[in-house]
Each structure stands twice: as structure tokens, then as C-alpha cells.
């Protein structure tokens, strides 16, 4: 049973001191690998790990082909300014090969998990000689996985999986007692700029969690373009999270006076504190209409845009 530390209980400086000592004790005199995606959780654990290990922590950003537009360059730039070198590993072919032909949501998550931990990071860890992987699993990830809501790609021990046996290295999770609001508080205390510690959440399976049905480079590119538009329109909304979803069904539309069976994008925007529950943000119709106009004009093949108005539960923040 994991003992939760609420944001009200969290003494950020004391927590940092304790986790720094725990990381040093676990790693010893060896090196460790750090998985950085650029999200709040992984960015916070990156700074915590570098405070503990300095140059003995190798930080890796996996370019899996399913990230947002310009994500790798943006994340590398953020951390260069913080004095942290980030190595970008191109694994796009491996991830798309693993996802080829899979439409079931849980099978998609499992394919991403195995590719990430066994193939990509397994290879990196073996080549480096590191014995530990540092990652930003938080309590909400564990809760949703154990409850069977959805398998989070970064949860193992709580499912009885021995990562040393399964992947060949130990996984350290110093943030596992915290939820998102606590992680933001900790990230601020560690010196992350607001642009990082206050970033909207982004899923571990990345844009693959926002494609209903088959995941292909072409379908990812569609949802990537739509995501950029949604984020541009809603960045000042004050919402907890917002996103674009690509649906599987084709719908009837019209373009240039002719019938077109096109694609459907669903926009989602959430008000929440810790992602356990959420309600749709009450956006103005003018905002929704303008956003839909840009998506249908700028994203090839899209003829329909909808807005989700179901709360969590029964809905979830992501769609896959």
C-alpha cells in the first residue's frame, strides 16, 4: 500500500532531501538512466535525479514518432537552459512496427510498454551498464492501473512484475506518493520554469492514446496537426488539460460542393485538480466554432469536429 502525500502535507524541500538520499543509496557508485518525455512528472524526476547523481545520470528522450509537433527540440532546449544534457534516441521505426495492425486500446498500451522498456531502454541500459532507470510514475497512474480503468505504461511492481527479471534493470519511482498537484509544487521547488512545471499533462503512450483504431504515421500526423490547433486555442483557458482525438469512423461531409467521407476530430478540455475526477470546461461557443474552423481548414481530410461534454467518470481524460 502506497502512503499518499497530499499537496497540503508536502514539504517540498524535505521531500527533495529524502529522495536525493534514497536515489543515491539505490544507485550507489553506478550510473543511472533517466526517461524524459517533457511532461511535468518526467521533468520533475529529471531534476530530482540530477540533483542526486549529477553527471552519473544519463537523461534520454525517446523520439517514438508519436509525440507532439516539435516536442523533442522544445524539451532539449528547456533542459539545456537548466544545465542538463538530453540525448535524443530515434526509435520511430520500432514503435510503429510494434503498433502495426493493433486496434485494441490495452494491446496498444502493452505494445508501447514492451517497446519502450524491453527494446529501447533495454538496449540503452545494456549498452551503458546502468542498473537503474529513473522515471516519474505518480500515484494516479497506479490507482488507474490497479483499478482496471486503464493500464498505465509505467506501472509494474503493483501488478507483481519484477522489472529486473522482465527488463534487466531496476526502476526507481521517487514521485509515486504524489499526485499531479504535488508534483507541480515539487517541480517549482526544484527550479523548473513555469513553462515546465505548469505544463498540461501528456500521456505516456503520447498521441497513440488519442487515436481510436489503428496507429499509423499518417493518422498520427492528423492528430498531431489537430493537437497543435487545439493547444493554440485553449492555452489561456486555465483548464487542467486539453487535446484532440482522432476517431476511427469516417463521416459524411462536404468540400467544394461535393460529398466527402472524411475524418472526425473530437476536442476535449478538462477542469480537474488531480485527474481522478474531471468535468468538461465550459468553453464559449465562439471559441469552439473558431477552433473547429481552423481544424477543418488546416488538417487534411477532416470534415467534422465535436466537443466532449461527458465528465470523468464515466468518461476518462484520454480516449485510449
C-alpha positions as CSV (number, residue, x, y, z in Angstrom):
1,X,0.0,0.0,0.0
2,X,1.5,3.3,-1.1
3,X,1.1,6.1,1.5
4,X,-0.1,9.2,-0.3
5,X,1.5,12.6,0.4
6,X,-1.1,15.3,-0.3
7,X,-0.1,18.7,-1.7
8,X,-1.1,20.2,1.7
9,X,1.2,17.7,3.6
10,X,4.1,18.1,1.1
11,X,7.2,19.8,2.5
12,X,9.0,20.1,-0.9
13,X,12.5,20.8,0.5
14,X,12.3,17.9,2.9
15,X,10.9,15.6,0.3
16,X,13.8,16.5,-2.1
17,X,16.4,15.8,0.6
18,X,14.9,12.4,1.4
19,X,14.5,11.3,-2.2
20,X,18.0,12.5,-3.1
21,X,19.4,10.2,-0.4
22,X,17.2,7.3,-1.5
23,X,18.3,7.7,-5.1
24,X,22.0,7.8,-4.1
25,X,21.6,4.8,-1.9
26,X,19.8,2.8,-4.7
27,X,22.3,3.7,-7.4
28,X,25.5,3.5,-5.3
29,X,28.6,4.3,-7.4
30,X,27.0,3.3,-10.7
31,X,25.3,5.4,-13.4
32,X,21.6,5.5,-13.9
33,X,19.3,6.2,-16.9
34,X,16.5,8.8,-16.8
35,X,13.5,8.6,-19.1
36,X,12.4,12.2,-20.0
37,X,9.3,12.9,-22.1
38,X,9.0,16.6,-21.3
39,X,5.8,16.2,-19.2
40,X,5.5,17.5,-15.7
41,X,6.3,14.2,-14.0
42,X,9.3,13.2,-16.0
43,X,10.7,16.8,-16.0
44,X,10.4,16.9,-12.2
45,X,12.1,13.5,-11.7
46,X,14.8,14.5,-14.1
47,X,15.8,17.5,-11.9
48,X,15.5,15.4,-8.8
49,X,17.7,12.7,-10.3
50,X,20.3,15.2,-11.5
51,X,20.4,16.8,-8.0
52,X,21.1,13.3,-6.6
53,X,23.5,12.0,-9.2
54,X,24.8,14.8,-11.3
55,X,26.7,13.6,-14.4
56,X,26.1,10.0,-13.3
57,X,22.5,10.3,-14.6
58,X,22.1,9.9,-18.3
59,X,18.9,11.6,-19.5
60,X,17.3,10.2,-22.6
61,X,14.4,11.5,-24.7
62,X,12.9,8.7,-26.9
63,X,11.7,10.1,-30.2
64,X,9.0,7.5,-30.8
65,X,7.2,9.2,-33.7
66,X,4.0,9.7,-31.6
67,X,4.9,12.9,-29.8
68,X,3.5,16.4,-30.4
69,X,4.9,18.8,-33.0
70,X,8.4,19.9,-32.2
71,X,8.4,18.2,-28.9
72,X,12.0,16.8,-28.9
73,X,13.6,20.2,-29.8
74,X,11.5,22.0,-27.3
75,X,12.3,19.7,-24.4
76,X,16.0,19.6,-25.3
77,X,16.0,23.4,-25.3
78,X,14.3,23.7,-21.9
79,X,16.8,21.4,-20.3
80,X,19.9,22.9,-21.9
81,X,19.0,26.2,-20.2
82,X,18.8,24.2,-16.9
83,X,22.3,22.7,-17.5
84,X,21.0,19.2,-18.2
85,X,22.2,17.5,-21.4
86,X,19.4,15.4,-23.1
87,X,20.2,12.7,-25.5
88,X,17.6,12.1,-28.2
89,X,17.2,8.5,-29.4
90,X,15.3,7.9,-32.6
91,X,13.1,4.8,-32.2
92,X,10.3,5.7,-34.6
93,X,10.6,2.6,-36.7
94,X,10.5,0.3,-33.6
95,X,7.3,1.9,-32.2
96,X,5.3,2.0,-35.5
97,X,6.4,-1.6,-36.2
98,X,5.1,-2.6,-32.7
99,X,1.8,-0.8,-33.2
100,X,1.2,-2.1,-36.7
101,X,-2.3,-3.6,-37.0
102,X,-3.2,-3.2,-33.4
103,X,-6.6,-1.5,-32.6
104,X,-7.4,-2.7,-29.1
105,X,-6.6,0.0,-26.5
106,X,-5.0,-2.2,-24.0
107,X,-2.9,-4.1,-26.6
108,X,-1.7,-0.7,-27.9
109,X,-0.6,0.3,-24.4
110,X,1.1,-3.1,-23.9
111,X,2.9,-2.8,-27.3
112,X,4.2,0.7,-26.3
113,X,5.2,-0.5,-22.9
114,X,7.2,-3.5,-24.2
115,X,8.9,-1.5,-27.0
116,X,9.8,1.3,-24.5
117,X,11.1,-0.7,-21.6
118,X,12.3,-4.0,-23.2
119,X,13.5,-3.0,-26.6
120,X,14.5,0.7,-26.5
121,X,15.5,1.3,-22.9
122,X,16.6,-2.3,-22.5
123,X,19.2,-1.7,-25.2
124,X,20.2,1.7,-23.8
125,X,20.7,0.2,-20.3
126,X,22.7,-2.8,-21.6
127,X,25.0,-0.5,-23.6
128,X,25.5,1.9,-20.7
129,X,26.0,-0.7,-18.0
130,X,23.4,1.2,-15.8
131,X,21.4,-0.9,-13.3
132,X,18.6,1.6,-12.7
133,X,16.0,3.5,-14.7
134,X,14.6,6.6,-13.1
135,X,11.0,7.6,-14.1
136,X,8.2,9.8,-13.0
137,X,5.4,7.3,-12.0
138,X,2.8,9.1,-9.8
139,X,0.0,7.7,-7.6
140,X,-2.8,8.4,-10.0
141,X,-1.0,6.1,-12.6
142,X,-1.0,3.3,-10.0
143,X,-4.6,3.9,-9.0
144,X,-6.0,3.7,-12.5
145,X,-3.9,0.6,-13.4
146,X,-4.8,-1.4,-10.2
147,X,-8.5,-0.4,-10.5
148,X,-8.5,-1.7,-14.1
149,X,-9.5,1.6,-15.6
150,X,-6.6,1.5,-18.0
151,X,-3.1,0.1,-17.9
152,X,-0.6,2.9,-17.5
153,X,2.6,2.1,-19.3
154,X,4.8,2.9,-16.4
155,X,3.2,0.7,-13.6
156,X,4.9,-2.7,-12.9
157,X,5.6,-3.5,-9.2
158,X,2.0,-3.0,-8.2
159,X,1.0,-5.6,-10.8
160,X,3.5,-8.1,-9.5
161,X,6.0,-7.5,-12.3
162,X,9.7,-7.8,-11.4
163,X,11.3,-5.3,-13.7
164,X,14.8,-6.7,-13.0
165,X,13.6,-10.1,-14.3
166,X,11.4,-8.7,-17.1
167,X,13.7,-6.0,-18.5
168,X,17.1,-6.5,-16.9
169,X,17.2,-3.3,-14.7
170,X,15.5,-1.8,-11.6
171,X,13.0,1.0,-12.0
172,X,13.1,3.8,-9.3
173,X,9.9,5.9,-8.8
174,X,10.6,8.7,-6.3
175,X,7.3,10.5,-7.1
176,X,5.0,7.6,-6.5
177,X,3.5,9.0,-3.3
178,X,2.4,12.2,-5.1
179,X,-0.4,13.3,-7.4
180,X,-0.2,15.9,-10.1
181,X,-0.7,19.0,-7.9
182,X,2.1,17.7,-5.6
183,X,4.4,17.1,-8.5
184,X,3.9,20.7,-9.7
185,X,4.8,22.0,-6.3
186,X,7.9,19.9,-6.2
187,X,8.9,20.8,-9.7
188,X,8.8,24.5,-8.8
189,X,10.9,23.9,-5.7
190,X,13.5,22.1,-7.9
191,X,13.9,25.1,-10.1
192,X,11.8,24.1,-13.1
193,X,10.4,27.1,-15.1
194,X,6.7,27.6,-15.0
195,X,6.5,26.5,-18.7
196,X,7.5,23.0,-17.5
197,X,6.1,22.5,-14.0
198,X,2.7,24.0,-15.0
199,X,2.5,22.2,-18.4
200,X,-0.7,20.4,-19.2
201,X,-0.5,16.6,-18.7
202,X,0.6,14.5,-21.6
203,X,0.1,10.7,-21.7
204,X,3.0,8.2,-21.7
205,X,1.6,6.5,-24.8
206,X,1.6,10.0,-26.3
207,X,-0.6,10.6,-29.4
208,X,-1.3,6.9,-29.7
209,X,-3.6,7.5,-26.7
210,X,-5.5,9.9,-28.9
211,X,-6.1,7.8,-31.9
212,X,-9.1,5.4,-31.9
213,X,-8.3,2.4,-34.0
214,X,-5.1,1.7,-36.0
215,X,-2.0,3.8,-35.2
216,X,-0.1,4.7,-38.4
217,X,2.3,7.6,-39.2
218,X,-0.4,9.2,-41.3
219,X,-3.1,9.0,-38.6
220,X,-0.6,10.3,-36.0
221,X,0.2,13.2,-38.3
222,X,-3.5,14.1,-38.5
223,X,-4.0,14.1,-34.7
224,X,-0.7,16.0,-34.3
225,X,-1.8,18.8,-36.5
226,X,-5.2,18.9,-34.8
227,X,-3.5,18.9,-31.4
228,X,-1.4,21.9,-32.3
229,X,-4.5,23.9,-33.2
230,X,-6.4,22.8,-30.0
231,X,-3.5,23.7,-27.8
232,X,-3.1,27.1,-29.5
233,X,-6.8,28.0,-28.9
234,X,-7.0,26.7,-25.4
235,X,-3.6,27.6,-23.9
236,X,-5.1,30.5,-22.0
237,X,-8.3,28.7,-20.9
238,X,-7.0,27.9,-17.5
239,X,-8.0,24.3,-18.0
240,X,-6.2,21.3,-16.5
241,X,-5.8,19.5,-19.8
242,X,-7.0,19.8,-23.4
243,X,-6.5,17.6,-26.5
244,X,-7.6,16.4,-29.9
245,X,-8.8,12.9,-30.5
246,X,-8.9,11.2,-34.0
247,X,-11.9,8.8,-34.3
248,X,-11.9,5.7,-36.4
249,X,-15.2,6.1,-38.3
250,X,-15.4,8.2,-41.4
251,X,-18.3,10.6,-41.6
252,X,-20.1,12.3,-44.4
253,X,-19.0,15.9,-45.1
254,X,-18.9,18.4,-48.0
255,X,-16.0,20.1,-49.6
256,X,-16.0,22.3,-52.7
257,X,-19.7,21.4,-53.2
258,X,-19.1,17.7,-53.3
259,X,-19.7,14.9,-50.8
260,X,-16.7,13.7,-48.9
261,X,-16.3,10.8,-46.5
262,X,-13.8,12.4,-44.1
263,X,-12.3,12.2,-40.7
264,X,-13.8,13.3,-37.3
265,X,-11.8,15.1,-34.6
266,X,-13.1,15.3,-31.1
267,X,-11.8,18.1,-28.9
268,X,-11.6,17.6,-25.1
269,X,-10.9,20.2,-22.4
270,X,-11.0,19.4,-18.7
271,X,-11.2,21.1,-15.4
272,X,-9.6,19.0,-12.7
273,X,-7.2,19.1,-9.8
274,X,-5.5,15.7,-9.7
275,X,-7.0,13.8,-12.7
276,X,-9.0,11.4,-10.5
277,X,-12.2,13.3,-11.5
278,X,-12.8,15.9,-14.1
279,X,-15.5,18.0,-15.8
280,X,-15.6,19.5,-19.3
281,X,-14.6,23.1,-19.4
282,X,-17.4,25.4,-20.3
283,X,-15.8,27.0,-23.3
284,X,-17.5,29.7,-25.3
285,X,-19.3,28.7,-28.5
286,X,-17.3,31.3,-30.4
287,X,-14.0,29.6,-29.3
288,X,-15.3,26.2,-30.3
289,X,-16.6,27.5,-33.6
290,X,-13.3,29.2,-34.5
291,X,-11.2,26.2,-33.4
292,X,-13.4,23.8,-35.5
293,X,-13.0,26.1,-38.4
294,X,-9.2,26.0,-38.3
295,X,-9.1,22.2,-37.8
296,X,-11.3,21.6,-40.8
297,X,-9.4,24.1,-43.0
298,X,-5.9,23.2,-41.9
299,X,-5.9,19.4,-41.2
300,X,-6.3,17.4,-44.4
301,X,-9.3,15.1,-44.6
302,X,-11.1,16.4,-41.5
303,X,-14.8,17.3,-42.1
304,X,-16.2,17.1,-38.6
305,X,-15.2,18.5,-35.2
306,X,-17.1,17.6,-31.9
307,X,-16.6,18.6,-28.3
308,X,-16.8,16.1,-25.4
309,X,-19.3,17.1,-22.6
310,X,-19.2,13.9,-20.5
311,X,-17.5,14.1,-17.1
312,X,-14.9,11.7,-15.6
313,X,-16.4,9.3,-14.6
314,X,-17.8,7.7,-16.7
315,X,-15.5,9.3,-19.3
316,X,-11.7,9.4,-18.9
317,X,-9.3,12.2,-19.8
318,X,-7.7,10.3,-22.6
319,X,-9.6,8.2,-25.1
320,X,-7.4,5.1,-25.4
